[in-house]
Amino acid sequence: MDKKEIRSYIKNKKAFLSEKEIRELSDSIKSKLETEDTYINCSHLFCYVSFNQEVLTTNIITEAMAKSKKVAVPKIVKNEMKFFYIESLEDLLPGTLGILEPVSSEEAIPSNNNTNLILVPGLAFDKNKNRIGYGKGYYDQFFEKYAKVPMTKIALAYDFQVLEQIPHETFDIKVDKVLTNIEIVK
């Protein structure tokens, strides 16, 4: 399958998940995340806001803030993805495509002075930690921009989103781990 076919295949599978299944699978994935040293020790969490059957992140965000982690979420600004700090979920309003976005103007920039963890969405992943996103390249551009900054990239996915192998390009940036409800791909 090519990237387009994989995107379609995974979107169709996700469409059949019930809200209850999404909650249960997301809770399982969140439990795995909470045992990861990179999560426990991170001072700055860059996290997508879940949308459209993605692994839920709102509980991850609120619990990270309760643990005194600085939390930043993405917003598309002039065709570039930037992260902005939030203090609570109330700092989010519907933006592009109805996805919740931060209203904060305090941009979060990964730095060498922080322990940075970024939770990465995607449609498909493989056993080599390659990723197929939604096709806009926002995360790859972000990773490239901050390539010299230490940042752990963990993808959150349902088990059916991890395939044996997916097509990838030389410019595609791999994640460091993929956490699913069934396994951890390292």
N, C-alpha and C positions, 0 to 999 in steps of 0.2 A: 504494500500500500504506500502511496505517496502521502505527503503531509496533509493535503486537502482531504483525502479519503480517511486518514486517521482522525482528523478534526471532526469530520462528519460522524464517523463511527462512535467516538467518545461522547460527542454531544448527544447522540441518540441514546446511548446507554445511561447518561446522566439524567436525561429527561424522564426516565422511568423510575427514578428514585423518589420515594415518598418523603414528605417532610420528616416523618418519624425515622426513616432509614438514614436520612442526611444527619439528623441530630445524633443518632446512635453511633454512626460511623465517625462523625466528627469528634464525639466525646472520646472514642477509642484512640483516635489519632492525637488528640490533645493530651491524653494521658501519656502517650509515648514521648511527645515533645517535652513534657514537664520533667522527664527523667534524663533528658539530654544535658550533658555538661555545658554545651554551648548555650543552651537556653538558660540554665540555672545561673551561669556566670556572666551572661550578657548584661551590659549596662544600657545599651540602646537597641531597641527592637524596631525594625522596619517591617511593617506587616500590611499585606493587602487587606482590604475590607471585602469579605465574601459577598458574592453576587451570583445569581443564576445557577444554583445547585453546586457551587464550589464548597470545599471543606469549610465549615463555619469558623470564623475567626473572632467574632465579637467577644466570646468568653475568654479567648486567649488574650485579647487586647485589654479587657477590664482586669483580668487577674495579673497581667504583667504590670499594669499601672499600680495595682494594689501592692505589688512587690517592689515598688519604687523604681521600676525601669522606665526610662524615657521611651515613649512610644511615638512612632511617626507612621503616617499612612500616605499613600500616593494620591497625586492629583496631576492631571495632564494640563500643562501650562505651555501654550504656544507649541504644540506638537512634541513636547518633551515631558517625560514623567519625572516629577520632583516629589520629594517626601516632605511633609510638614508635621510638626509636633502637635499632639492633641493631649488634652487633660482628661477628657471623658468622651463617651460616645455621643454626647450632646454637642460636641464640636464638629459633628458631621452633618452634612446636608446633601440631598440628592443632586448629583451633577451630571456629567456625561453619561448618557444611556441609563440614567436613573441610579447609577452606582453612587454610594455614599462617598463624599469627598470632604476633606478638612476645610474648615473656614479660616483656620489659623494662617497667619502670614509669617510665622517663624519657621523658615526652611530648616530641615534636618539634613545636615551634610555629614556623611560618614567620615570619621577622622581616626588617625592613628592613636589618639589619646583615649579612645573608647573601645569597649569590646562590642563589636557590631554583629548582630544577627539579622538576617533578612529572610522572611518567610515568603516563599515564591509560589504564585499560582501557576497553573498550566493545564493544558488539555491532556497531554500524554508525556510519558517519561519512559526511559528504558533502563536496563540493568547496568548500563555504563554511565548513568546519570545525565544522559542527554535529555533535552526538553523541547517539546513543541508547545508554544504559547498560542495566543489568539491571532498572531499574524502581523502585529504592528511593530514588533521589535523593541518595545519600550524597556523591558527588563534587560535585554542584551545591551542596549545603549547605556543604561544606567550602570551595569556591571563594567562595561568598557571605560566609562567616564571615571569610575572609582577603582580601577584595576589595581592601583598601587596601595590601596587602603585595605588592611586586613578585614575581611567580612565573610562570615560563614553564611552560605546559601543553603537553606533547607526548604525543599518542596513538600507541600502537604497534598496528598492525593488519595483517592480511593484505590483499592487493590486493582480494579480492572483498568485503571489508567496507566499501569506499568506494563509495558510490553517487552518482549525479549530484546527487540532492536527497533529503532526508529530512524528514519532518514535525518541527517544533520549536515550542516554546512561548517566550513572552517571557522566562520565568524560566530557561530552559535556558542554560547558560554554554558558549560555544564554547571549543575548544582553540586553541592558537596554531599548531600544525602537526600533521599526521598523517604518520607515517613508515610506509611499507609496503615490502614486498619489491620493488616495482616503481617507486614514485614517492614524492615528498615533496609533500604538499599544504600550500601556504603561504597 
